[in-house]
Amino acid sequence: MAACELGQAGVRTVLIDKAELPRYKVCGGGLVFRGRQLLPEALRQHPSPALQAALEVSCGQINVYNNEYRDRYSAQRSEPLVTMVMRDRFDHALVQHAQGLGVRVITGEAVRRLDRSLDAHGGSVIDLHTDQRRCTARAVIVADGATSPTAKLAGFVDDRQIIPALECEVWVGEADFARLQDDPRFDMDAIPHGYGWSFPKRDHLSIGVALFQKDDGDKTALKQHYQRYLQALGIQEVLRTESHGFVIPVSLRQGSLCQGGVMLVGDAAGTADALTAEGISNAMLTGQQAAQALATSRNARGEVQAATAAARYDAFIDQALRPQLHASARLSKFFYGNTVLRNLLLKQFGQQLADRVADVFMGTKGYPSDVQASIWKRLKGSFGSFGARPQI
């Protein structure tokens, strides 16, 4: 997204990826509507064949299950709430679009070293060293995921909360697929202090479990929860499974996301939603915003002014994104930290909560600014007047 934005703005840009593209990316692959709307306008108006192939299944409904799968809360919208993608094809479609805008793409090379220096005019420059070459830039946007080795090279302190997850691409029998292909779902009972998901892809299912309390188990426990979840889904025939353990940062790094001309976006910054663990839309948004900050911060010679761009990017993060991520973190702590209260909340207001999450996916609403007060107000109201349905 950053490369597309910079290419469109005419900023000389190089995109470096340690993998050869296309490459598999561990991800549930749920592109929510607010993220889909962030796609470059040219791709939205006239999707390339590569993008068309990447957008596999459009779902106008999401389902949330609880109470040992007996209670279901469904949210529906006329636009696709979630579009299912395989990240290898989706990411590559964006890279190809960036190339069409003049972005140079270097693949199969990992960044090993990062040095900062001054040019002949006294301006700051950054040297990125791979095993094959050195690239010199005015600024660097780091989008290398949850482990983010480049952020470590740049000197950032890592204070993100990291949660474990297990994601599997599962090919099932025809009867199982027919039953689950129209049921994109989140299951609250699939795992203590987390949830399970089943997302329908074009010819298989993406099924996984995520744990939101970091001290609640290891990889073995996740595998056990996953196996129980398969049984709960009633899957009778598994033809093939590709399993991938991974981690998700669900809290934003403290302080500035910019340091010495280096800007962090996506999982490297910690922008995933702490309640849903949805990360694609904020990764796209921060990539776009970091690029716009750079594109609008150039001197008379057309050179990017990293310090000016950093101030603009941090201002966006602090004003537009950080408050929402803090609100989702507080809601997540309540939701996954106390099962009894969570179940009470879902029993009383499950449908309204599902609709509010759908609004967040659509980009029409955010989380309430004072989450704790909002929750306790509604719980207090439910005790005082059973049957009341106040707005969440």
Rosetta blueprint (number, residue, H / E / L):
1 M L
2 A H
3 A H
4 C H
5 E H
6 L H
7 G H
8 Q H
9 A L
10 G L
11 V L
12 R L
13 T L
14 V E
15 L E
16 I E
17 D E
18 K L
19 A L
20 E L
21 L L
22 P L
23 R L
24 Y L
25 K L
26 V L
27 C L
28 G L
29 G L
30 G E
31 L E
32 V E
33 F H
34 R H
35 G H
36 R H
37 Q L
38 L L
39 L L
40 P L
41 E H
42 A H
43 L H
44 R H
45 Q H
46 H L
47 P L
48 S L
49 P H
50 A H
51 L H
52 Q H
53 A H
54 A H
55 L E
56 E E
57 V E
58 S E
59 C E
60 G L
61 Q E
62 I E
63 N E
64 V E
65 Y E
66 N E
67 N L
68 E L
69 Y L
70 R L
71 D E
72 R E
73 Y E
74 S E
75 A E
76 Q E
77 R L
78 S L
79 E L
80 P L
81 L L
82 V E
83 T E
84 M E
85 V E
86 M L
87 R H
88 D H
89 R H
90 F H
91 D H
92 H H
93 A H
94 L H
95 V H
96 Q H
97 H H
98 A H
99 Q H
100 G H
101 L L
102 G L
103 V L
104 R E
105 V E
106 I E
107 T E
108 G L
109 E L
110 A L
111 V L
112 R L
113 R E
114 L E
115 D E
116 R E
117 S E
118 L E
119 D L
120 A L
121 H L
122 G L
123 G L
124 S E
125 V E
126 I E
127 D E
128 L E
129 H E
130 T L
131 D L
132 Q L
133 R L
134 R E
135 C E
136 T E
137 A E
138 R L
139 A L
140 V E
141 I E
142 V E
143 A L
144 D L
145 G L
146 A L
147 T L
148 S L
149 P H
150 T H
151 A H
152 K H
153 L H
154 A L
155 G L
156 F L
157 V L
158 D L
159 D L
160 R L
161 Q L
162 I E
163 I E
164 P E
165 A E
166 L E
167 E E
168 C E
169 E E
170 V E
171 W E
172 V E
173 G L
174 E H
175 A H
176 D H
177 F H
178 A H
179 R H
180 L H
181 Q L
182 D L
183 D L
184 P L
185 R E
186 F E
187 D E
188 M L
189 D L
190 A L
191 I L
192 P L
193 H L
194 G E
195 Y E
196 G E
197 W E
198 S E
199 F E
200 P E
201 K L
202 R L
203 D L
204 H L
205 L E
206 S E
207 I E
208 G E
209 V E
210 A E
211 L E
212 F L
213 Q L
214 K L
215 D L
216 D L
217 G L
218 D L
219 K H
220 T H
221 A H
222 L H
223 K H
224 Q H
225 H H
226 Y H
227 Q H
228 R H
229 Y H
230 L H
231 Q H
232 A H
233 L L
234 G L
235 I L
236 Q L
237 E L
238 V E
239 L E
240 R E
241 T E
242 E E
243 S E
244 H E
245 G E
246 F E
247 V E
248 I E
249 P E
250 V L
251 S L
252 L L
253 R L
254 Q L
255 G L
256 S L
257 L L
258 C E
259 Q E
260 G L
261 G L
262 V E
263 M E
264 L E
265 V L
266 G H
267 D H
268 A H
269 A H
270 G L
271 T L
272 A L
273 D L
274 A L
275 L L
276 T L
277 A L
278 E L
279 G L
280 I H
281 S H
282 N H
283 A H
284 M H
285 L H
286 T H
287 G H
288 Q H
289 Q H
290 A H
291 A H
292 Q H
293 A H
294 L H
295 A H
296 T L
297 S L
298 R E
299 N L
300 A L
301 R L
302 G L
303 E L
304 V E
305 Q L
306 A H
307 A H
308 T H
309 A H
310 A H
311 A H
312 R H
313 Y H
314 D H
315 A H
316 F H
317 I H
318 D H
319 Q H
320 A H
321 L H
322 R H
323 P H
324 Q H
325 L H
326 H H
327 A H
328 S H
329 A H
330 R H
331 L H
332 S H
333 K H
334 F H
335 F H
336 Y H
337 G H
338 N L
339 T H
340 V H
341 L H
342 R H
343 N H
344 L H
345 L H
346 L H
347 K H
348 Q H
349 F H
350 G H
351 Q H
352 Q H
353 L H
354 A H
355 D H
356 R H
357 V H
358 A H
359 D H
360 V H
361 F H
362 M H
363 G L
364 T L
365 K L
366 G L
367 Y L
368 P L
369 S L
370 D L
371 V H
372 Q H
373 A H
374 S H
375 I H
376 W H
377 K H
378 R H
379 L H
380 K H
381 G H
382 S H
383 F H
384 G H
385 S L
386 F L
387 G L
388 A L
389 R L
390 P L
391 Q L
392 I L
